[in-house]
Amino acid sequence: MSVAVEVRRIAWRASLEARGLRAAVRSGMLGLESPGTLRGIAGALRGYGAFGSASRIAALRHGDLPAIVDDRGELTFKELDERVNRLANALTAKGLRPGASVGVLCRNHRQLLIVGFAVARAGLNVIMLNTSFSARQCAEVARREGVDVLVHDRELADAASDVPAALGKLSVALDDPHADELDLLIAEGSATLPPAPTSAGRIVILTSGTTGTPKGAPREDARGFVGVGAMLERMPMLAREATVAAPPLFHGTGLLIALLSIGLGSKLVLRRRFDAARWITAAGRGRDQHDERARRGRLQPLRIHGSRARHDDDTRGHTSRTDLGREAAARVAGPRPRRAWPRSAPRPSRPDLRRDALAV
């Protein structure tokens, strides 16, 4: 490769990073912080990577703001990060070392994210299992991916029955915290930051399995601003709003929406089962209970696909039909959503950031 070609490649990559950085700043994901907060953010990223540090950074920046609202109630960013620390330390005390794998068979609720962040912070691998799997599929995938510990919803105990988890299984009872085995383990762990792992863990999201048994597809830790910028260009999410996410978190789309919401300091509303009418109600409740800007705002769909449901569009005073499906999410936006691009930007001819990043 000639020097000129290499220089052009580096310049093109730098332009993509700058564009991604602008998108992150424009959304409010990045902003002015105190020196102490910046030191904490840098240390978390250096020690735990992007995924393992996500809840820590959110806690440093957004503290007592609500992070997650699910069927158990509300959890602030500080409370979320404390539980992540406790579980990471408890898993290490249980004998798991970097490179070990934790399987997660859970519907959409706080415990799935707590496990994901804690596992990454301890340098372990998290295997996201599909909640629609049969017992045979769960066992086959867990055996192939080398699951050492399985965390599963109590209602999915039958599907988890044949999983060969060498170091045991933990049942999640979201409606009964006293019977929640994961909560009991979390309570045993120390709330202090665990030591940085010797090697980074991985997130493994399974393929759809259209050509056979689903296979694990490891996701590398995100580096730079290109990936984040590409998503924020396509989904105009802003900081400290409210996000109602319907896709399952074991799917890449659902997990991405959740991570963006937490990175932005927004309230993430999760429900274990998707129901179109309840989804609309939850979105409206998020708007009513968040900040003044959100209360004056409107519901803005971010991803729409699938079945139809009727709802009242209270910002226009009439009933309309809206497509809602399993892959749907919304942000509760302010009265004048910020433009995705400045007025001077040539939107139709602007290149696709995600596609361009893959070409570099």
Order of alpha helices (4+ residues) and beta strands (2+ residues): alpha-alpha-beta-beta-alpha-beta-alpha-beta-alpha-beta-alpha-beta-alpha-beta-beta-alpha-beta-alpha-beta-alpha-alpha-beta-beta-beta-beta-alpha
